[in-house]
Amino acid sequence: MKYGLQRAKKEKVTSKGTPHVNPEVVTATSDEVKLQDCVDGTDWLQYKLNGELKNDVPGSHFKVDARVLRNGTVWKVSYLYMHEAGTC
């Protein structure tokens, strides 16, 4: 995600739309949950900073791996990796 945000900043674009997620639990303990998903980003489009549509090419499907850790009574994402487009 970090690299995608850096690239968007460099290209001066922003993405708008709704990602469709359906994560599955890979492993779980009382303090850690590992998740995996195939995010559907086909409703995402990129826009220039002035609001104009960059192009009409929608997003893609991509694999996502995540880890969530318990911090007291709160769960926080400690790891999130969004693989490249077309990985699932």
N, C-alpha and C positions, 0 to 999 in steps of 0.2 A: 504494500500500500504506500509505503514511504516513497518508493521510486516512482510510482504512478503519480503521486502528488507533485513530486519534484519535476517530472516531465510536463505535467499540465501547467505548472508555474512557468517553466521555460518556454513552452509553446503559447502561453497566455490564453489558455482555454479553461473552461469549466464544464463539468458534466451535469446534466439534469435528467431526471427520470427516476423510476422506481425499480430497484433491484428486487428480484424475486428469490427468496431464500427458503431452504428447507433443510436445515442442518441435521446431521445424524451424530449421535454420541458414539465415539470410537472406544473410549475408555472413561471410567469415572471412579473416583474415590471420594471420600468425604471432603477433601480439600482441593481436588483438581479434576477438571473435565476436559477431555480432548474431543474436539469436534471436527467434522469434515462436511463439506457441502460442494455442490455444483451450482454456483450462483448464475442465475439467468439475468444477464445485463442487456438483453435485447431491447429494453425500453429506454436505455440511456442514449442520449445524443450529446455531442460536444458543441459548445457555444463559445464564440469569441467573447472577450470581456465587455465589448460594447453591446452584447445581447444578440448579435447576429449568429445564425446557425453556421457552424464551421463547415459541415457537410451533412448529408443525410444518411450517413453510414451508422447503423445502430451498433450497440455494443455486442458482446458475444457471451458465450458460456465459459466460465472459468472455475477451476478447482480452488477451494479455499480450505486452509488448515488453520485451526485456532486452538488456543489453550486458555482456559479460564481458571483462575485461582481464587480460593476463598481468602479474604483478608478480614478477619473478624467475622462480622455478620454480613459482609458485602462481597459479592463476586465481581472480579475485575478481569478483563481480557489482558493477558500478559504476553500473548504471542498471536499474531495474525499475519498469515502469508497468503497473498492473492497471486496465484500462478498466472501465467500469460493466457491471453485469449485463446479459446479453442481447446483447452486442456481437459474438457469433459463434455 
